[in-house]
Amino acid sequence: RIQILFEDNKMATVFNAGPAKLFNEVLAEVQDNLTNFEGSGISILEISHRSPEFTRIIDEADKLVREVLEVPDNYKVLWLQGGATGQFSAIPLNLISSKDEVVDYIVTGNWSKGAAKEAEKYTNVHYVIPDTGVYTGCPSPEDLNFSPNPKYVHYCANETVHGVEFQNIVEAGGRTLVCDMSSNFMSRPVDISKFGMVYGGVQKNIAPAGLALVIVRCVIVM
């Protein structure tokens, strides 16, 4: 992590593998609404999650996500607590119906390995490539050994710890793709319709740390 700090208390320029720097305009708007949200007389931290004010906030956030990522109508946008690692267990718990089912994991670094290990608590995990513990690049398509009929195929688009990033969407022969996009969400266009589910911590490119953004095709969780 590299931070350039200034002795005269000017705002720092941040080159950081952790939470991204928010725009000054965003920080100023948060500051303005911290004690009196839109003239309501109460803080944005105090409004009810059932209130019309909060409904407007979440509806606007959903709208912007759909606009920026061109999310199809048959997908749900979810804002969930716990960051991306909270989804490591939520994914198998919600997408499988029996412990006898098989899920495929492509392990290319620390985050996808953690996801696979968590999924092993709930179902049968098939490793699409052998997990050697050495992560220096993405596998070539011919090296991907998918199981015949997995409930889903999981991979991490960008492994920040090891510097391994997929430049293209994994071709899985029509199998349902689930992708951890924590570190490159909204950094470039992506065809959401190619996935059953994408998810990620919001702290890299979207919002402050503490939330996960999940975009899921309705049919895979029904």
MOPEHU-V59744 format. One record per pair of residues at least 4 apart in sequence whose C-alpha atoms are under 6 Angstrom apart, sorted by sequence separation. I is the first residue (numbers start at 1). J is the second residue. D is the distance in whole Angstrom. If there is no record, write none. Layout:
I_J_D, I_J_D
//
This chain:
6_10_6, 30_34_6, 33_37_4, 55_59_6, 64_68_6, 65_69_6, 66_70_5, 82_86_5, 87_91_6, 90_94_6, 91_95_6, 92_96_6, 159_163_6, 181_185_5, 202_206_5, 203_207_5, 36_41_5, 37_42_6, 49_54_6, 66_71_5, 107_112_5, 120_125_6, 159_164_5, 202_207_5, 203_208_5, 36_42_5, 37_43_5, 107_113_5, 158_164_6, 203_209_4, 5_12_5, 36_43_5, 37_44_5, 158_165_4, 4_12_6, 35_43_4, 157_165_6, 4_13_5, 34_43_5, 157_166_5, 202_211_6, 34_44_6, 201_211_6, 202_212_6, 3_14_5, 201_212_4, 3_15_6, 200_212_5, 2_15_5, 200_213_6, 2_16_6, 199_213_6, 1_16_5, 129_144_6, 199_214_4, 1_17_6, 128_144_6, 198_214_6, 128_145_5, 198_215_5, 128_146_5, 177_195_5, 178_196_6, 181_199_6, 182_200_4, 197_215_6, 177_196_5, 178_197_5, 179_198_5, 180_199_5, 181_200_5, 182_201_5, 197_216_4, 176_196_5, 178_198_6, 180_200_5, 196_216_6, 104_125_6, 183_204_6, 196_217_5, 102_124_5, 103_125_5, 104_126_5, 105_127_5, 106_128_5, 102_125_6, 104_127_6, 105_128_6, 156_179_6, 99_123_4, 152_176_5, 153_177_5, 154_178_5, 155_179_5, 156_180_5, 157_181_5, 152_177_6, 153_178_6, 154_179_6, 109_135_6, 88_115_5, 92_119_6, 108_135_6, 137_164_5, 89_118_6, 88_118_6, 112_156_6, 103_150_5, 102_150_5, 103_151_5, 105_153_6, 103_152_5, 104_153_5, 105_154_5, 106_155_5, 109_159_6, 84_200_5, 84_201_5, 83_201_5, 83_210_5, 82_210_6, 83_211_5, 84_212_5, 82_211_6, 83_212_4, 81_211_5, 80_211_6, 80_212_5, 79_212_6, 79_213_5, 78_213_6, 78_214_5, 77_214_6, 77_215_5, 76_215_6, 76_216_5, 75_216_5, 75_217_4, 74_217_6, 75_218_5, 74_218_6, 19_203_5, 20_204_5, 19_204_5
//
